[in-house]
Amino acid sequence: MSKPCRRPTRAGLREERGNKRRQEKALNAKRCAMGQRPPAPAPLPNRCSTFATLAEEREAREDAVSKQTRLLRKELPALLGQLEQIPDPRDPRKRQHKLTVLLLWGLLMFVFQFASRRESNREMTRPQFLANLHLLFPEIETLPHADTLYRLLRDIDLTHLEQAHVDLVRRLIRGKSVRRYLINHCHPIAIDGSQKLAGDTLWAEELLQRSVGKDETRQTQYFVYVLEASLAFHNGLVIPLLSEFLEHALGDTEAQKQDCELRAFARLSDRLKTRFPRLPILLLLDGLYANGPVMQRCWRAHWQFMIVLKNQDLPSVWQEFHALQALKPQALQRNWGRRRQHFTWVNDIDYAFGSNRRQHLKLHVVVCEESWERVDQQAQIVTQTARHAWLSSQPLSRENVHERCNLGARHRWGIEAGFLVEKHQGYHYEHAFALDWNAMRGYHLLMRLAHVFNTLARFTRQLRDLFRQFGVRGAIRFIRTSCAAPWLDSARMRGLLAEPFLLQLE
């Protein structure tokens, strides 16, 4: 005799969905009565095309391409001027393309989100695409083979390319476009590491290595790991800034240890201080960096920081926090979006570290306990809780705890969201593009620079409606397909490109 089916019937499923909708409606009404009105992001429209005629679609494509190009061309003169200073290692007798044209072509390859050198060869060298590129960028008369760019990146000094990226971000900061997103008058910079690629072939001496698998199947794996720094603002704007590659030879050779993230942080922080010597910075770091040498380095650089503090880290600091909190409690309750938050903090905790604990720092610890309601799969309203703790370089108070924690430290996730975008949403972060260490780094820097331009396009007012209508990848695909087909009228495009472009971020 067969067992009775336990799957719900269609009527049962409809009843469950109805109950869940009613509970969500009641929960939203309760939130509104309590004054909790978080801005809900509008989903992408699920509808047919809004273009009624061919002329409307042509006009929309020309408008989108012209605005994206004007954004690029606004920064191109300074960018190309810096790229011209890069020493060209090629034989002058065999040069067919300028160095700036090659690097601009590589930048556009990532702006249009081509997946590989082979795809960019196949698509960008088509006559129609080439004609439109020449219309948009007169510097490009002919396009080279992708291997030509590879050979250039293999031999050039990438310091100049990185400096061009840094100067672009510096001009953005000086233009005061991001002033309203600062935290305590500081620019929030998140630093975190990410694996770029892994394999079983040692194609470069700089690769890190590790053992994977169990005893019987254990084998050596070689991988590339990068420590990234990005500006992470509380409105969701994340601007890639610097990349520090971990190399096997840069580890502790005496202890036979390869390079690690903390060693890379020391190198990256030195470069960051050299590139931005007077910029007020607030570092947003995860729990790996909750140690004395890192915080001391921040103090010496005159940087502020907010560092995740885990329960098992710095036991002496936690012990003093609980003791002082019991004697003199400092607390704040507030609502943030749909969450009810309870902050407690203690200032001026003495932390001793180093040999014989001779070095001391004054730290400030804040703990946030929050709760919120949601409707579960059984259509029941359940309460969820979370707890967060941070080390702060500055004393905390009722006036700054929300800004430093909710608008600063909580948005460290922005750099992780940036990794997700670069790995799975068109930039192919985990693709090497070249099995040569210097060329691989060059393609990586071009990819990060292209991500800056596409991020600015997403947040600028001129292209806001386009990205809201199609989404990020859809908008980039819309612009790319417009360049690949005979949509662009030369006369009208020249008129649109001649209009001034003012970068205004949302």
C-alpha positions, 0 to 999 in steps of 0.5 A: 500500500502506497504512502499518502502524498505529503505535498501540499495541494494547489489550494493549500499552496494558495492559502499559504501564499495568501496567509503570508501576504496578509502577515506581511501587510500587517507587519508593514502596517505595524512598521509604519505606525512605529515610524519605520519607513525604510526606502525600498529599492524599486525592482526592475520592471517586468514588462515589454519594450517601452519603445513604440517605434524604431525612431524612439529606440534609435533616439534612446540608444544614441542618447545612452551612448553619447552620455556614456561616451561624454563621461569617458571623454571628460576624463580621457584627456588627463588620462591619456596624457598620463598614459603617454608618459609610460615608457614604450618597450616596443621596437620603434620600427615595428610599432603600428599602434600608439601605446595610448590607443592600445591601453584605451582599447584594453579599457573599452574591452572591460567597459563593454564587459567582454569575457576574453581576449578572443571575444574582444578580437571577434566583436570589437574588430567588426567593421560596424563596431570599429566605425562607431568606435572611431566616431566616439573616440577619434583616437582609435583609427584601427584596432589591434589584435588582442595579443598586441595589447598582451605583449605590451602589458607583459613588458611595461611598468604598471606603476604609471597605469596605477597612478593614472587610476589614482589621479582619476579618483583624486580628481573625483575627490577634489571635485567634491562629488562625494563630500556629502557621503563622508564619515566624520569628514573622512573618506571611508576606505574598505580593505579586504582580500580576494582570491583571483584564480587558482590552478594546478600549474605553476605558470609564474614564480610569484604564485602562492601555493597550498595543499588541497584534498585528503591524504590519499588525494592531496595535491599542491594548488597554486593561486593568485590572491589580491588585497583590494582597497575601495572607497565605500560610501553609505549610498552604495557607491563603491569606487575601486582604488588600489590593488596589492598582489600577494607574491610568494617571495615577499613572505618570511623567507627565514621562517619559510612562510609565503606572503600573507594578507597582513604583510600585504596590508603593510605594503598597501598602507604605505602606498596609500599614504604615498598616493594620498598623503593628506587625505582624511581617511577612515579605514573599514577593516574586518576582524583579521586586522584587530591587532596592535601593529595594524592599529599602530600603523593607522595611528602613525598615518593619522588615519581613523579606523573602524575594525570588526571585533570578534568575541574571541579576539583581544580578550583583555579589551573585552574584559575591560569593556565588560567591567567598565560597562557595568560601572558606567553604562553608556547606551543609545536606543534608536531605529534604523530602517526596520531594525531596533538598535541598542548601542553600548560603548566604552571609551579609553580602554588601554590595550597593551601589545608587543614584546613584554606588552610595552606598547599601549593604545587607547581603544574605544569599543562599541557593541550594537544589538539589534532586532527586527521582524520578518515573515517566515515560510510558515507565514508566522511573524518571527523576531530575529536578532544580530550582534555587532562589535567594532574597535574605534579609533575615536571616542564614541558618543550619542552624536557620532555612534550612528554615523560611525557604525551604521553609515561607516563600519556597516558599509564595509560590505560594499567592497565585498559586494564589489567583489561579487560584481567583478566576479559574477556580473561581467568583469570576469575578475577570476579570469587571468586574460594572460598567463604572465604575471605582469600582463595578468596584473595589467589586465586586472588594473584595466578591469578595475579602472573600467569598473570605476567608469561604469560605477560613475555612469551608474550613479550619475544623474544623466544615466540614472533612468537608463540603469533603473530601467535595464539594471546595471548589466542590462544598461551596459549591454544596451550601450554595447549592442548600440555600438555593434549595430548601425544605430548611431547617426554620425551627424546627430552623434557629433552634436550630442558629443559636443555638449558639455558633461557635468558629473553629478552623483546621486 
